[in-house]
Amino acid sequence: MFATRAQFATAENALTVAVAARRAQGLPVIDLTANNPTRVDLALPQSAIRAALIAGLDGTYEPDPLGLPIAREAVAQHVARLQHRGQTGFAPVPASQILLTASTSEAYALLLTLLCNPGERVLVPQPSYPLLGFLGQLNDVHMDPWPSQFADGWHVDVAALHAAVTPQTRAIVAVSPNNPTGAVLSPHELALLAEVCAKHDLALIVDEVFADTLRPPLGDAVATVAGHAACLTFALGGLSKTCLMPHAKLAWMLVSGPQERVAEAMLRLETMADTYLSAATPIQRALPALLDLVPMIQTVLRERLEGNLRFLQQAVQRTALDVLPIAGGWSAVLRLPQPVDERDWALFALQETGVLTHPGWFFDFTGDGWLILSLLVHPDDFRSGVRTLIDTVSRATADA
C-alpha cells in the first residue's frame, strides 16, 4: 500500500551500530563528526538572539506566499553584502525575486517540482553531503553525479560534467562552499557551469548555505551567484549556517537570470509556495534583527573553526596524513596514507579508541583514503580526538 518513492534502505551501517554498542556499554565517544552548532558551546550573543525572537512574536498573521516583504528585503541586503565580498559584478537581487521557505531542503523540493517532471534528471556534485539523493527520490527525480577532482585544490571535471548531461537532464546543482570539501566556485568554473546550462537549456541551482564562512583572502572565489544572469539561477541560503540556528527553520532562495525566465519562475513558485505557506511569521519578523547579528555570530564561529584548523594542520606535520585546503564551510578533509582502508580504519578507531570520524564513502568520495572531521567540535574534544586519531593511524600504517 506504500509508494516506492517512500521506500528506503533502513539497515544501519557498521559505524552506527558500533557507536550504539559503545554507548550502551557506558564507554566514551569523542565525536569528531559533531555538526550541530547548538550543541558545541559556542559563545553566541544569546540575549540579542532571544530579544529578536521575542519581538518576532508580536503582530498579526500576514501570510505572503513569497515571505514577508521586510524579511525578503533583509535577505536582499544580506546577500548584497556577500556580493560585495566576492566582487562578482552581479546586479543586486530585488526582494521581488526572493522566496522564503522553512528550510533549504524545502527549497530544493520546490525547485525539483518546478523544473522536473517525474523520471527526469538533475546533476548533483560529487563528493557532497548525502541529502540530495533522498530529495530526488521523494520527488521522483533521478540524481546523477557530476564529479570534482582534487589536484592542488578541487576542480570541476569538465569532461565528466558534459558527459553526464542527458536529454532528460533539467538542472545542475552546485554547492559552494562545498560540504564537506570546502571548495568554492571560481568565476571560471561558474562560467563553465553556465555554458553547459545554456547549451542544454538547464537551470543552475547553487546551495550557498555556508557562504558566510568563506575564509579570507577570497581571491577569485565567487561569494554568491545571486544576480548571475547567464542562465536561470537559484541561490539558496538559510539561518541554519548563517546565524547557526538550524532550529529557527527559515531559508531563502534568490532567483536571477534572463528576465522572462525569472518572471515565469517566480509566478509558478508563488503559487506553489502559497499551497504550503510553510515559513512561520514570527521568525520572518525576527529575520532583520537576526541578520544584523551575523558579523558577531560569524566572528565567534570563525574563531572556533580557525583555532581547530590550526591545531589540526600543526598536529599532522611530520605524519603520513595530509589536510586538504579549505576555502569555506566547517569540515576538514584528511587524506590517509595508502595502506590504510578508510572503512575498516574508521570502524577500528571507533571500537578501539572511541574516536568517531566520517569515512569518505559517506560523502561519495571516489577511492579510499579520505577522512572528514568537523571543525565545529569543542576545542578540548577536538584536540583529544585528533591526537588519538593521529596515533591510531600511525600505528595502523606501521603495522601495514
C-alpha positions as CSV (number, residue, x, y, z in Angstrom):
1,M,0.0,0.0,0.0
2,F,3.1,2.3,0.2
3,A,4.6,4.3,-2.7
4,T,8.0,3.2,-3.9
5,R,9.4,6.7,-3.5
6,A,9.0,6.3,0.2
7,Q,10.9,3.0,0.3
8,F,14.3,3.5,1.9
9,A,17.3,1.3,3.0
10,T,16.9,1.0,6.7
11,A,19.8,-1.1,7.6
12,E,22.3,0.7,9.9
13,N,25.9,0.9,8.8
14,A,28.7,-0.6,10.8
15,L,29.8,2.7,12.3
16,T,26.3,3.5,13.6
17,V,26.0,0.0,15.2
18,A,29.4,0.4,16.8
19,V,28.6,3.8,18.2
20,A,25.4,2.5,19.8
21,A,27.2,-0.6,21.2
22,R,29.9,1.6,22.7
23,R,27.5,4.0,24.3
24,A,25.4,1.1,25.6
25,Q,28.5,-0.2,27.4
26,G,29.0,3.2,29.0
27,L,32.2,3.8,27.1
28,P,33.1,7.4,25.9
29,V,32.8,8.6,22.3
30,I,34.8,11.5,21.0
31,D,32.6,12.7,18.2
32,L,34.7,14.4,15.6
33,T,31.6,14.5,13.3
34,A,29.6,16.8,15.5
35,N,27.7,19.2,13.2
36,N,25.0,20.8,15.3
37,P,26.0,24.4,16.2
38,T,23.6,24.5,19.1
39,R,25.5,21.6,20.9
40,V,29.1,22.7,20.8
41,D,29.2,25.5,23.4
42,L,29.7,28.5,21.1
43,A,29.6,31.9,22.9
44,L,26.9,33.4,20.7
45,P,25.0,36.6,21.6
46,Q,22.1,34.7,23.2
47,S,20.4,37.7,24.8
48,A,20.3,39.6,21.4
49,I,19.1,36.5,19.6
50,R,16.4,35.9,22.3
51,A,15.3,39.6,22.0
52,A,14.9,39.3,18.3
53,L,12.9,36.1,18.6
54,I,10.6,37.5,21.2
55,A,10.0,40.7,19.2
56,G,9.1,38.5,16.2
57,L,6.1,37.1,18.2
58,D,4.3,40.5,18.1
59,G,1.9,41.3,15.3
60,T,-0.8,39.6,13.4
61,Y,-0.7,36.7,10.9
62,E,0.1,38.2,7.5
63,P,0.6,35.4,5.0
64,D,2.6,36.2,1.9
65,P,3.4,33.3,-0.4
66,L,6.9,34.7,-1.1
67,G,7.5,35.7,2.5
68,L,7.0,38.9,4.4
69,P,8.4,41.9,2.5
70,I,10.5,43.1,5.5
71,A,12.1,39.7,5.7
72,R,12.8,39.4,2.0
73,E,14.3,42.9,2.0
74,A,16.6,41.9,4.8
75,V,17.8,38.9,2.8
76,A,18.4,41.1,-0.2
77,Q,20.6,43.4,1.9
78,H,22.4,40.5,3.5
79,V,23.2,38.9,0.1
80,A,24.3,42.2,-1.3
81,R,27.0,42.3,1.3
82,L,28.1,38.9,0.2
83,Q,28.2,40.1,-3.4
84,H,30.5,42.9,-2.3
85,R,32.8,40.5,-0.6
86,G,33.2,38.4,-3.7
87,Q,33.3,41.3,-6.2
88,T,31.4,39.3,-8.8
89,G,29.9,42.4,-10.5
90,F,26.5,40.8,-10.5
91,A,23.5,43.1,-10.0
92,P,21.7,43.1,-6.7
93,V,18.7,40.8,-6.5
94,P,15.5,42.7,-5.6
95,A,13.2,41.4,-2.8
96,S,10.6,40.6,-5.5
97,Q,12.9,37.8,-6.7
98,I,13.3,36.2,-3.3
99,L,11.3,33.4,-1.8
100,L,11.4,32.3,1.8
101,T,11.0,28.7,2.8
102,A,11.2,26.8,6.1
103,S,14.4,25.1,5.0
104,T,16.8,24.7,2.1
105,S,15.5,21.1,1.8
106,E,12.1,22.6,1.1
107,A,13.6,25.0,-1.4
108,Y,15.2,22.0,-3.2
109,A,11.9,20.2,-3.2
110,L,10.1,23.2,-4.7
111,L,12.7,23.5,-7.4
112,L,12.6,19.9,-8.3
113,T,8.8,20.2,-8.7
114,L,9.2,23.4,-10.7
115,L,11.9,22.1,-13.1
116,C,11.3,18.4,-13.4
117,N,8.6,16.0,-14.5
118,P,8.7,12.6,-12.8
119,G,11.5,10.5,-14.1
120,E,13.6,13.4,-15.3
121,R,17.2,14.1,-14.1
122,V,19.3,16.6,-12.2
123,L,23.1,16.7,-12.0
124,V,24.5,16.9,-8.4
125,P,28.0,17.4,-7.2
126,Q,30.3,14.5,-6.1
127,P,31.6,14.5,-3.4
128,S,28.8,16.2,-1.4
129,Y,26.5,15.8,1.6
130,P,24.2,12.8,1.2
131,L,20.9,14.7,1.2
132,L,20.2,15.3,-2.5
133,G,19.6,11.7,-3.3
134,F,16.8,11.4,-0.8
135,L,15.2,14.7,-2.1
136,G,15.4,13.3,-5.6
137,Q,13.8,10.0,-4.6
138,L,10.9,11.8,-2.8
139,N,10.3,13.9,-5.9
140,D,10.6,11.1,-8.4
141,V,13.7,12.8,-9.9
142,H,16.9,10.9,-10.7
143,M,20.1,12.5,-9.3
144,D,23.2,11.9,-11.5
145,P,26.6,12.8,-10.1
146,W,29.0,15.2,-11.7
147,P,32.4,14.8,-10.1
148,S,35.1,17.2,-8.9
149,Q,38.7,16.1,-8.8
150,F,41.4,17.1,-6.4
151,A,44.7,18.4,-7.8
152,D,46.2,21.2,-5.8
153,G,42.6,22.1,-4.9
154,W,39.2,20.8,-6.0
155,H,38.2,21.5,-9.6
156,V,35.2,20.8,-11.8
157,D,35.7,17.8,-14.0
158,V,34.6,19.5,-17.2
159,A,34.6,16.4,-19.4
160,A,32.7,14.4,-16.9
161,L,30.1,17.2,-16.5
162,H,29.4,17.4,-20.2
163,A,29.2,13.6,-20.4
164,A,26.7,13.4,-17.6
165,V,24.1,15.6,-19.4
166,T,21.3,13.6,-21.0
167,P,18.1,14.6,-22.9
168,Q,16.2,14.2,-19.6
169,T,18.5,16.5,-17.6
170,R,16.8,19.6,-16.3
171,A,19.2,21.3,-13.9
172,I,22.7,21.3,-12.4
173,V,23.3,21.6,-8.7
174,A,26.5,23.1,-7.2
175,V,27.3,23.5,-3.5
176,S,29.6,26.4,-2.8
177,P,31.3,26.3,-0.3
178,N,31.0,22.5,-0.8
179,N,30.1,20.3,2.2
180,P,32.5,18.7,3.1
181,T,35.4,19.6,0.8
182,G,35.1,23.4,1.5
183,A,35.7,24.1,-2.3
184,V,34.3,27.3,-3.7
185,L,33.3,28.1,-7.3
186,S,35.7,30.3,-9.2
187,P,34.5,32.7,-11.9
188,H,35.9,30.3,-14.5
189,E,34.1,27.3,-13.0
190,L,30.8,29.3,-12.8
191,A,31.2,30.2,-16.4
192,L,31.7,26.6,-17.3
193,L,28.6,25.6,-15.5
194,A,26.6,28.4,-17.1
195,E,27.9,27.3,-20.5
196,V,26.6,23.8,-20.0
197,C,23.3,25.2,-18.8
198,A,22.9,27.5,-21.8
199,K,23.8,24.8,-24.3
200,H,21.3,22.3,-22.9
201,D,18.7,24.8,-21.6
202,L,19.2,23.8,-17.9
203,A,18.7,25.7,-14.7
204,L,21.6,26.2,-12.2
205,I,20.9,25.7,-8.5
206,V,23.7,26.7,-6.1
207,D,23.5,25.8,-2.5
208,E,25.3,28.6,-0.6
209,V,24.3,27.8,3.0
210,F,28.0,28.1,4.0
211,A,28.7,31.3,2.1
212,D,29.2,33.3,5.3
213,T,32.1,31.0,6.3
214,L,34.3,31.9,3.3
215,R,37.9,32.2,4.5
216,P,39.9,35.3,3.6
217,P,41.6,36.1,1.4
218,L,38.8,35.2,-1.1
219,G,41.0,35.7,-4.2
220,D,38.8,35.0,-7.2
221,A,36.2,32.9,-5.2
222,V,32.5,33.5,-6.1
223,A,31.0,34.5,-2.8
224,T,27.5,34.2,-4.2
225,V,25.9,33.5,-7.6
226,A,22.9,35.8,-6.7
227,G,22.4,38.1,-9.6
228,H,24.1,35.8,-12.1
229,A,22.3,36.4,-15.4
230,A,23.8,34.0,-17.9
231,C,21.1,31.3,-17.2
232,L,18.2,30.8,-14.9
233,T,19.9,30.7,-11.5
234,F,18.7,29.9,-8.0
235,A,20.9,30.8,-5.0
236,L,20.0,29.1,-1.7
237,G,20.8,30.1,1.9
238,G,19.4,30.0,5.4
239,L,19.6,30.6,9.1
240,S,21.0,27.2,9.9
241,K,24.5,28.2,8.9
242,T,24.3,32.0,8.6
243,C,23.1,32.5,12.1
244,L,23.9,29.0,13.4
245,M,20.1,28.5,14.1
246,P,19.0,25.2,12.4
247,H,16.1,25.1,14.9
248,A,14.7,28.5,13.7
249,K,13.6,27.0,10.3
250,L,13.9,29.7,7.8
251,A,15.8,29.7,4.5
252,W,15.8,31.7,1.3
253,M,16.0,31.4,-2.5
254,L,17.2,34.2,-4.8
255,V,16.2,33.9,-8.4
256,S,18.1,35.6,-11.2
257,G,18.8,35.1,-14.9
258,P,17.0,36.1,-18.2
259,Q,14.1,38.3,-17.1
260,E,11.4,36.3,-18.9
261,R,12.6,33.1,-17.3
262,V,12.8,34.7,-13.9
263,A,9.3,36.2,-14.2
264,E,7.8,32.8,-15.1
265,A,9.7,31.0,-12.4
266,M,8.6,33.5,-9.7
267,L,4.9,33.3,-10.9
268,R,5.0,29.5,-10.6
269,L,6.9,29.4,-7.3
270,E,4.5,31.9,-5.8
271,T,1.5,29.6,-6.4
272,M,3.5,26.6,-5.2
273,A,4.6,28.3,-2.0
274,D,1.0,29.6,-1.4
275,T,-0.1,26.0,-1.3
276,Y,2.0,25.4,1.8
277,L,2.8,28.8,3.5
278,S,5.4,26.9,5.5
279,A,7.6,29.8,6.7
280,A,6.4,30.9,10.1
281,T,5.5,34.5,10.6
282,P,7.4,35.1,13.9
283,I,10.8,34.0,12.5
284,Q,10.2,36.1,9.4
285,R,9.6,39.2,11.6
286,A,12.7,38.4,13.6
287,L,14.9,37.9,10.5
288,P,16.1,41.6,10.0
289,A,17.4,41.7,13.6
290,L,18.9,38.3,13.3
291,L,20.8,39.1,10.1
292,D,22.1,42.2,11.8
293,L,23.8,39.9,14.3
294,V,25.6,37.9,11.5
295,P,29.0,39.7,11.8
296,M,29.1,38.9,15.6
297,I,27.9,35.3,15.2
298,Q,30.3,34.6,12.3
299,T,33.2,36.1,14.3
300,V,32.6,33.6,17.1
301,L,32.2,30.8,14.6
302,R,35.4,31.8,12.7
303,E,37.4,31.7,15.9
304,R,36.3,28.2,16.6
305,L,36.9,26.9,13.1
306,E,40.3,28.6,12.6
307,G,41.5,27.5,16.0
308,N,40.7,23.9,15.4
309,L,42.1,24.0,11.8
310,R,45.4,25.5,13.0
311,F,45.7,22.8,15.6
312,L,44.9,20.1,13.0
313,Q,47.4,21.4,10.5
314,Q,50.2,21.6,13.1
315,A,49.3,18.1,14.5
316,V,49.6,16.3,11.2
317,Q,53.1,17.8,10.4
318,R,55.7,15.0,10.1
319,T,52.9,12.4,9.8
320,A,51.5,10.4,6.9
321,L,48.3,12.5,7.0
322,D,47.5,15.5,4.8
323,V,45.0,18.2,5.5
324,L,43.4,19.4,2.2
325,P,43.0,23.2,1.5
326,I,39.7,24.6,2.8
327,A,38.1,27.8,1.3
328,G,34.9,27.7,3.4
329,G,32.5,25.5,5.4
330,W,33.2,23.8,8.7
331,S,34.7,20.5,7.7
332,A,38.3,19.4,7.2
333,V,39.2,16.6,4.8
334,L,42.2,14.4,5.6
335,R,43.9,12.2,3.2
336,L,45.0,8.9,4.7
337,P,48.2,7.0,3.8
338,Q,47.6,4.5,1.1
339,P,47.9,1.3,3.2
340,V,45.0,2.4,5.4
341,D,41.5,1.5,4.3
342,E,39.1,4.2,5.4
343,R,36.1,2.0,6.1
344,D,38.0,-0.6,8.2
345,W,40.1,2.0,9.8
346,A,37.2,4.3,10.9
347,L,35.5,1.3,12.5
348,F,38.7,0.2,14.1
349,A,39.4,3.7,15.5
350,L,35.9,3.9,17.0
351,Q,35.9,0.4,18.5
352,E,39.5,0.7,19.9
353,T,39.7,4.3,20.9
354,G,36.2,5.8,20.9
355,V,37.0,8.4,18.2
356,L,34.2,8.8,15.7
357,T,35.0,10.1,12.2
358,H,33.3,10.2,8.8
359,P,35.0,8.0,6.2
360,G,35.0,9.4,2.7
361,W,32.3,7.0,1.3
362,F,29.7,8.8,3.4
363,F,30.1,11.8,1.1
364,D,30.6,9.7,-2.1
365,F,34.4,10.4,-2.3
366,T,35.9,8.3,-5.1
367,G,38.6,5.8,-4.0
368,D,39.9,5.0,-0.5
369,G,41.9,7.2,1.9
370,W,39.6,10.1,2.8
371,L,38.5,11.1,6.3
372,I,36.3,14.0,7.2
373,L,36.3,15.9,10.6
374,S,34.0,18.6,11.8
375,L,35.9,21.8,12.8
376,L,32.8,22.8,14.8
377,V,33.7,20.4,17.7
378,H,34.6,21.9,21.1
379,P,38.4,22.5,21.1
380,D,39.1,20.2,24.1
381,D,37.3,17.3,22.4
382,F,38.8,18.2,19.0
383,R,42.4,18.2,20.3
384,S,42.0,15.0,22.3
385,G,40.3,13.2,19.3
386,V,42.9,14.4,16.8
387,R,45.8,13.3,18.9
388,T,44.2,9.9,19.3
389,L,43.4,9.8,15.6
390,I,47.0,10.5,14.6
391,D,48.4,7.9,16.9
392,T,46.0,5.3,15.7
393,V,46.7,6.0,12.0
394,S,50.5,6.0,12.7
395,R,50.2,2.6,14.4
396,A,48.0,1.2,11.7
397,T,50.4,2.4,9.0
398,A,53.3,0.9,10.8
399,D,51.5,-2.5,11.2
400,A,50.6,-2.5,7.5
